[in-house]
């Protein structure tokens, strides 16, 4: 048995000795937070021996700081480890995780370090963590052990292999530090607030297998200051580590952090969890596929009258998978019928979009797109375990009843694989889609008296309040006004609350007395005024999971937008990560706004600054993505040539290049009222 208290002293001494021997410069790419742990604790940007020594001393010889600096230097010397190891994870990936960290599909974080004695027990622990909605990071010998047992690793499976040594677990801590700064409004150098944030909001646990060195034990023990329970599977004694067995360790850790989850098993021959939602099934891995342009397919959810359907009934019309040729493309119709005393017809499209999530929860099933554009695959591995079309129906029926118990009294699923019947059902579904679009398409902000809030992200950004209108979706892009309305009706005490507009203060900027009252109360008094359509005056606060940043460029009297996937430099002289680091965490920053991609297509976009004519630059990736909708929209507004006058990085990387281009094409922003 290893005496933790004794070894921690030895390990800390070894780390201190190594810090004094740092000899080269180091940094991480794709982050605005330097070495995040050191930066969060002290506000100092560490990049060499001198700054490392300064921060190490300033933090009282902190083993987390020492480990971070030493790993960064080693990575600079040898380069990042090759796949499957991720190494340092970029800001962009963390921001993409933002909504998952607050919508209930991720309940907590876990780190597993060391080398398991049994591959089976390690695999069982990881499966339990997946099933209990935990996002798990791995470092050290546990990674090859799991791989040898056939466990699939990667962000798509919420089992993230950070690196080959336990010390790579430092990246788990630097993620927590960045989440605090990105979403929580923790200022670099505010140690007390960082530690409180980590302990109260991170919901993180650490699981330790045997075989750690003295330095690694010191590093792991250092995480206790962040409020992370350290759970040992044996081999260690003393200190404040908690000993547990493989069967109890996950439950023990979750209990210590107050993480509660009720998981009901679905009787199908594959796992079902949000942990599998991000996976892909490549062509060579699939048994069969449906839709995706190779065969007709559609999905439809519709309301029925009470008594018309039998709860839990799953019907398959047409051939099953076991009679289909491997690798073939077949037709598929997914029809879900629901009843419920509180169910309304307007809820149909919102619930229908959950089909995408639920099918992807299956360990061997995959789904993209929606309506009559769906593409579904079943993996060879799932087929070998006995998965059939029928089981997709059971998965869907079970998940709808589990997730909407107050709304739905009965759910029945019909799956059609007979081509002619799929085509008939598809035509009927397309008529229903058109009717829905007609009801929703004309909805405008001025036609409703109530908007909806979203405070889901207050889990991480305590003062952030998102106001959702018919013409302005949530900044994460995940919640529309109708989603908010339905969410409130289904859960009146939830994160989506009605916001009465109240008296109009400023029509151009979209400022209302009722909205201001709500925002002030919901932000705990931090934000007194909020303009829904302006980036310059009292813009909406940002949490950190926004899809796009809009910001003014006073030099060209215009506004640029940059999406989080873009990694290059912008004409503002800053990358997305740097820009995002200045406005997240519930901050209200005039001249900057976090928005969704769809808001760019709204008539209310930049209304306070004069509208879409202010848009002067966006990354080519985003421009291409929006072109099919943005081009016709600009033409309809009387600006058929404006799309080509919006620059991207292939035209202008600097403000000087942008100025030259805008003058050359006579962009309308140059003649508009000055922004400042």
Protein Blocks (a to p, Z undefined) as FASTA:
>chain_A
ZZfklmmmmmmmmmmmmmmmgcbdcddehiaklpmklmmmnopacfbfklmmmmmmmnoo
paklmmmmmmmmmmmmnopaddfbfbjadfklmmmmmmmmmnopagbdcddedjdfblkl
mmmmmmmmmmnopacddedjklmmmmmnopacdjklopacfbfbfklmmmmmmmmmmmmm
mmnopaehilmlmmmmmmmmnopacdddehiafklmmmmmmmmmnopacddeehieehjb
dcddfklmmmmmmmmnopacdddddddfbdcdfklmmpccdfklpmbdeejhlaccdddd
ddddehkacehiacdedjdfklpcehiacddddddddddfkbcfklmmmmmmmmmmmmmm
pmkbccedehjlbccdddfklmmnopafklmmmmmmmmmmmmmmmlpmbdcddddfbfkl
mmmmmmmmmmmmmmmmmmmmmpcfklpcbdcddfklmmmmmmbccdddfklccfklpacf
klmmmmmmmmmmlmbdcddebjafblmnopafklmmmmmmmnnomambdcfkbcklopac
dfklafbdcdddfknopacdddfklmbdcfkopafklmmmmmgghiacehiacddfklmm
pmkgoklnnpjmlpmbdcfklmmmmmmmmmmmmmmnopaklmmmpccfklombfklmmmm
mmmnopaklmmccfZZ
